[in-house]
Amino acid sequence: MAGLNVSIAFFFLVVGVCQALRRLSKRLLSPGAYGCLARELAGSLQLCASCLELRMLVEIGPWGGGFGPDVVLTLLFLLFAVHGASFDGASANPTISLQEFLLLESNLTATAAKLLAQGVGTGTGWAVTKLYWSWELTHFHLIQNLIASQCSSSIHTSLHHAAFVEGTCSFLFHLVLLKLRQSHPMYRVPALAATVTFLTYTAGPFTGAFFNPALATVATFLCSGNGFWEYVQVYWLGPLAGLLTALLLYQGNIPRLFQKNLLYSQKSKYKIPKPRVAAHMEGDELHQKSKGEKSNSEPCA
């Protein structure tokens, strides 16, 4: 278990360094630069480094350390819960940034800046993790360095099925995200962490269950077994299709592209009641008086 303890210490160190980076950049940068660049860069670095170390434990841990998938899934849930609590609003996922753009919550310049920061952050996380592995602090890292040059593709099914799996994971993730985006973090963070854990457990054996184009690029694009355009189809186009499908199903339209609701008819929440005829008017005087007056009756709630 010594190797597992070192990995857990690495997780804490990465989160601590990225949290310090967020606080420092928030003091030094303008709110716009912090939100679009520094916050996304720190979040992507944190996510990438943590997921690469966790992926190493998934591949080597069962036979190199003797622990089962329950340990890895528990770590995965706790990591994503910590990420959700510490990201300070960053998405660290290109499809989430595109979702905000399509929902008119972010303009083109801000979205492009976020995508750039996410690319730099994941690249930095990959480089930092590789450097950390080179120190060979545990036998896990020693084995990882020996097999790193012969890494194989994470796609263990047909290409079309793999794209469908990544698209389905992205669809379910974004559907939950859309449903919970206005919820309190106390409920949203564990719900999203549980969703990611479930999807990873279900789809991991087929594609690795990344449903994050930036993370998938640094984690598997350099491995042999599939070509670049095959990886693009599975890990870029699949999640993008899942995002668009979730957005269309949840909203009924894609606000950035068109305003007309394609799936759901817009009905008024309130019905205008029909005027009621007054009955049993007593006396000729009241009857003649009512002729010259307009009805002031209000509709019932």
CORTA-V442506 format. One record per pair of residues at least 24 apart in sequence whose ideal C-beta (glycine too) atoms are under 7 Angstrom apart, sorted by the first residue. I is the first residue (numbers start at 0). GAP is how many residues later the second one is. Records with the same first field share a line. If there is no record, write none. Layout:
I: GAP + GAP
This chain:
1: 136
2: 62 + 135 + 136 + 137
3: 61 + 63
5: 131 + 132
6: 46 + 50
9: 43 + 122
10: 39 + 42 + 68
13: 32 + 35 + 36
14: 31 + 67 + 71
17: 24 + 27 + 28
18: 67
21: 66
35: 74 + 77 + 78 + 81
36: 76 + 80
38: 49 + 50 + 51
39: 50 + 52 + 74 + 77 + 78 + 81
40: 76 + 79 + 80
41: 79
42: 44 + 47 + 49 + 78
43: 48 + 73 + 74 + 77 + 78 + 81 + 170
44: 76 + 79 + 80
45: 37
46: 36 + 45 + 168
47: 73 + 74 + 77 + 78 + 167 + 170
48: 76 + 79 + 80
49: 29
50: 164
51: 74 + 77 + 167
52: 76
53: 25
54: 164
55: 84 + 88
56: 83
59: 80 + 83 + 84
63: 75 + 76 + 79
64: 75
72: 124 + 128
75: 121 + 124
76: 116 + 117 + 120
79: 112 + 113 + 116
80: 108 + 109 + 112
83: 105 + 108 + 109
84: 104
91: 26
92: 119 + 121
93: 24 + 119 + 120
94: 75 + 79 + 118 + 144 + 145 + 148
97: 145
98: 75 + 144 + 148
100: 155
101: 145 + 152 + 153 + 154
102: 152
103: 151 + 152
117: 96
118: 95
121: 92 + 93 + 96
122: 95
125: 92
150: 72
151: 71 + 72 + 73
152: 67 + 70 + 71 + 72 + 73
153: 53 + 54 + 66
154: 52 + 70 + 71 + 79
155: 49 + 50
156: 49
158: 71 + 74 + 75
161: 44 + 45 + 72
162: 70 + 71 + 74 + 75
164: 38 + 41 + 42
165: 41 + 45 + 68 + 69 + 72 + 73
166: 71 + 72 + 74 + 75
167: 74
168: 30 + 34 + 40 + 42 + 73
169: 41 + 68 + 69 + 72 + 73
170: 71 + 74 + 75
171: 27
172: 26 + 38
173: 68 + 69 + 72 + 73
174: 71 + 75
177: 68 + 72
206: 27
209: 25
210: 28
212: 26
271: 27
272: 26 + 27
